[in-house]
């Protein structure tokens, strides 16, 4: 039997399979790596833009806005109380209080105004009962009588600026959420690719290098497998050439294997992106806004100064 024909056919067939699958896998890894680098860049840009929105929120005058907005709203609230409306939730809904002030604190203050008004009305009724007949009572100014509220210059401008920051933050949250859906579970990394690379290496050595190590053989030669034959082959020109080819192939496969392993997103970056999917991450005033909209109780440290 001519083993040269057999080993030659085997090595050529195996080399073709290694080349086809290797080219496909390497192309896939390079494509995944391109997407991975792109998504990493997008992640860093999203974090930088989120940090900018935080800075924009910090530059807004929330305390000043809350103070003057609530002063005007409390002035309107006193008018409702004078009309005999004692439902604090109804009063809160009718008056334009700042949504960046804790609702629970405002309701508490409205209840205080209601209690004081009720006490005044009760005291006035008692004085009317104790007053001698024929004496007309002189109207007393109510503590709810407030001076006309002078419009504050720049309040509407500040409100628009604050609302703009909120809109930017909400848009950023939607963008980051979509991006996190794209990168969660590290879609560019593939265990199947790692296994396939290992099988390609196995096929390369068993189907290409090993058969070539026997060639050329004399016709009708007998093949003997021994460790001594390996060392005899290693220190020959043929062994040197096969060694160089093997080392080069292993180096290339190892490079792409490591590239595949590294395509996992930094947990610190992912965690920071997840933090920025919450409106409260941009400003504690936005946390107050969410609590007011959801009807939540004010949290410690959120009281408006």
Buried (B, 14 or more C-beta within 10 A) or exposed (E): EEBBEBBBEBBBEBBEBBEEBBEEBBEBBEEBBEBBEEBBEBBBEBBEBBEEBBEBBEEBBBEEBBBBBBEBBBBBBBBBBEEEBBEBEEBBEBBEBBBBBBBBBBBEBBEEBBEBBEEBEEEBEEEEEEEEEEEEEEEEEBEBEBEEEEEBEEBEEBBEBBEEBBEBBEEBBEBBEEBBEEBEEEBBBBEEBBEBBEEBBEBBBEBBBBBBBBEEBEEEEEEEEEEEEEEEBEEEEBBEEBEEBBEEBBEEBEEBBEBBEEBBBEEEBBEBBBEBBEBBBBBBBBBBBEBBEEEBEBEEEBEBE
